[in-house]
Amino acid sequence: MNHQQPVVPLPGGGGLLRVRLDIAYDGGPFSGWAVQPGRRTVQGVLEGSLALILRRPVRLTVAGRTDAGVHARGQVAHLDVTQEEWTGLRRGHDAVPQESLKRRLNGALARVLEDLHGAVEVVAAGPAPEGFDARFSALWRRYSYRIADAPTRRDPLQRAVTLWHKHGLDVDLMNQAAGPLLGLQDFKAFAKPREGSTTVRTLQRLDYVRGADGVINVNVQADAFCHNMVRALMGAALRVGEGREDPEWMHRRLLAGVRDAKSVLAAPHPLVLEEVHYPADSELSGRAVLTRARRGTPAPL
């Protein structure tokens, strides 16, 4: 992150400054991203660690809420701090607040996580450009998914991030099924709808590539994802890959909006949020306004 980037007060924010966090985590020990009473979550341990540093409650806004057991290499979140809190972050030899924030936040995470130290890591921390919103400014999110099917040698060291599938899979059939799903579509057949939210999304990429080691590597990218959408797509694709359904079956379900006994979620542990992509700084605010309008979400006060 550029240490020379100016710290920009939020418009109408009473002197508040927006800070971007880039985060990686092993989702296995957590009940997903979002705070839940009585459960350990990624958001919960991060906000608890930030509270230790800032000495007040903190609420993070995240690019994409991940389900229980889902991992991330490229998660992004933001929080707002006062000018005094920002300048007060410097400690010891740290030349700028962002260096201190990253170091101190990872130290606080080690205390909060105890035996799980290292399961969550702040990769970068620093001032966000004007207009930045971790959720609404994003252009797209990309996930990966790993599958080792019947013919593939199983690597025990990769078991925590790979689906061991007992049947052989036809990658060509799975790619045929993926093609008609691309573009702006209503994915209610492959999602768990949230009250008051739309299931219309733009699926930009969905492909399956068998690597030299035999493992099938999946990349799926969209402007945003509905709840359980990637796992539902993977669950349906497995049926096609096994030959239990024809390649057009997934598109027919999409058009019909069907959710039934065949709507099975694939396991969460091979799923990784790899990257969240944002537009140029000058376009961040406009992108956030457009995204809120599309989702029917009111602008913040």
N, C-alpha and C positions, 0 to 999 in steps of 0.2 A: 504494500500500500504506500502511496506517495506521502512521505512525511511532511512535505512542504505545502500540501493542499490546505487552503485557508479554511478556518472554522466558520461556517456560515450560520448565523442565527435563523431560526425558523420564522417565516413571516407570521406576525401576530402571535408568536409563541412566548412573549414575555421574556425574551432573552434566552430561551432554551436552545440548545445545540443538539443536532441529530448525530448519533454515532452509529457506524456500521460495524457489525461483527461478522466475520467469516468463520464458520464452525464445522468441525468434523466430529462424528461420534459413532461408536459401536452401539447399535440400537438394541442388542440382545438383552441387556439387563434392565431395560426401561419399558414402561407402559406407554410408549409413543412419545411424541413431542409435547402435547398440550397438558397443562396442569390438571391433575385429577386428585381429589381428596383421598388421602391415605395411600397413594401410589407414587413410586419414584418415576419421574418423567424428566426428559431432557430440559424442557423449559423450566421445570421446578428447580433443578440443581443449578442451572445458569442464573436464574433470578435470585436464588438464595445466595449464590456466590457474589453477585453484583450488590446485593443488600449488605453483605459484610464490608464491601469496599466503600459504598456510598452512604451507608448507615441510614437507609430508608428503603421502603418497598419499591421495587422496580417491575415494570411490565414490558416484556419484549414483544415486538411485532415481527413475525417470521415470514419468509418467502413461501414456505409450504409445510403444512403440518404433516408429519410422518406418522404412520401407524406403529403400534407395538411391534418391536422386533426389527423394524426397518432402519437401515444405516444411512449415514450421510458423509460424503467427502466435501461437498460444496454447498452446505446450508448457509443461508444469509438471514440475519435478523438486525433490527435496529432498536435503539432506545434513545430517549431524550434526557439531557442533563443540563444543569445550569452552567453559566460561565464560571462561577466559583468552583463548582464540582470538577469541571474539566481542567482548569488550571491547577486545582489542588491534587490532581492525580499524580503529579511528578513526585518521585521518591529517589533519593540517593543519586546514583550516577545517570539516571534516565534523563536524556536531553529534552524529550518531548512527551506530552501526556499519553499519546497513543502507544509508545513503547512501554510506558509504565502500566497502562491499562491492560495490555495483553499479558505482561508478566505477572501482575498482581492477580488478574482474573484466573489465570491458569493455576496460580498458587492457591487461591481460594477454592477452586474446583477440587484440588487435591485434598483439601481439608474436608469439604462437603462429601466427596465421594468415598473417602477412606480406602477400603480394600479395592474399590473400583477405580482408583486413580488411573487416569489415562483413557478412560472410556469416553470422555468428552474433552475436546481440545479446541481452544480458540486459536485459529490459524492466523488471523489478522484482526486488528481493531483500529479504527481511526475515524476521523470526521467524514461525514457523508456529504456529497455535493448537494447544492440547493435543489429542493424538489424531490429528493430521494425518499422512496417508500419501499421497504424490503419486499412487501407483498404486491402492492398495486403497480409499482414501476417496472416490474419484471416483464421481459418480452417472452421468455420461455423457461421451462424447467426440463432437465434431462435426467432420466433414471437408467440404470443398468440392471440386468437380471442374469444370473448364471444358472445353467441347467446341465447336469451330467446325466444323460439317459443311459439306457441299458447297455449299449456297446462300449461306453466310455469308462476308462479306468478311473476309479474314484480316489481322490487325494484326501486322506483324512485331515490334512492340515488346512484344507479349504472347506471343510464340512459346514462351518458356521456361516458361510456366505454362498453356498451352492445348493441348489435343489437336486437331490439324488432321486431321479425318476426311474421307476422300475421298468418302464416300457421304452422301446426305441421310438424315436421321433423323426419325422420327415421334415427337414428344414424347408425344403422347397414348397411343400403344402402350406406350412405356416406363413411363409412370405407371401404366397398367393392370397391367403386369407387376409393379410394385413393391408394390402393395397387399397381395397375399396373403403377402408375405414379412415383413410387420411383426409384432411380438410376439416372444414367447419361442419360439425355434426352434433346431434343430440345423443349423448352417451348414457342416457338413463338406463339402458339395458346392461351397462357395465359400470354401475356406480350404486352407492348407497346414498340416495338423495338426502340433503340437509334441508330442513324446513326453511322456506323463503329464499333458497338459492337455486340458481339455474344449473342444469346439467349439460348445457351447450358449451363445447370446447373445440379448439382447433388442434387436431392431432397432426403434428408436423413430420414425425418420423416414427416408424415401428418396423424394425428389421431383426432378423435372426441370422447369425453367422456362426458356423461351426469352426472352432479354432484348430490349430495343429494338434492340440492335446485332446481333441474330441469334444471339449466342452462347448455348449451352445451359448454364445454371448448375445444378449438382447439389448438393444438401445431403443428407448421410447421417449419421445420429446413432444411437448405440447405447450400452448400458451399458459395453461394451468391444468390441474387434474382435479377431478371430483374425488370424493371420499371412496377409497377402495378401488379406484378406476384401473390402476396398473395391475393390481393383483387379479381383478376380474378379467381383464384382457388376457393375462397369462393363463388363467385357469381355462378359459375358452380355447386359447391357442393350443394347449396341451391335448385337448380332445381332437382337434384337427390334425395335429402332428401324429397322433396315434392311429389316425384313420377311422376314428369313431364318428366323425362328422366330415362332410365335404368342405372344401375351401370357401364356398359361398355362404356357409351356414352362419358365420359371425356377422356378415353384412345383413343377412336376412333378419337376424335378431336385433341388430342396430336399428333397422328401419321400423321394425314392429315394436321396439321398446320392450322386449320380452325379458322378464326376470322370473325364473322358475327353478325347478329342482336341478337343472343343468347349470345354473349360475353359481359356480363354485369358485371361491377365491384360492389362488395359488398361495403357497407358504410365503410368509413375509421375510424370512431371514436372508434370501438371496438378493433382496431389493436394496439398491443404493441410490440415494439422491446424489448425482455426480456433479451437477452444475446448474446454476441459475444465471441467466444472462440478462443484462440491462442495456438500454439504449445509451447513446451519448449523453453527457451531463445536461446539455441544453434541452434534451427531450424528456427528461425524467418526470417533470411535473405534468406535462401534457399526457404522457403515457398513464400516469396514475389517475388523472381525471377521466380518461377514456375507459380504463379498466373498471373503475367504479361505476361508470354509467352503464357499461355492458352487464355488470353483475347486479345492478340495482342496489348498490351500496352507497349510502349517503357519505358525503365528504366529511372529514373530521371537523369539529368545531374549533 
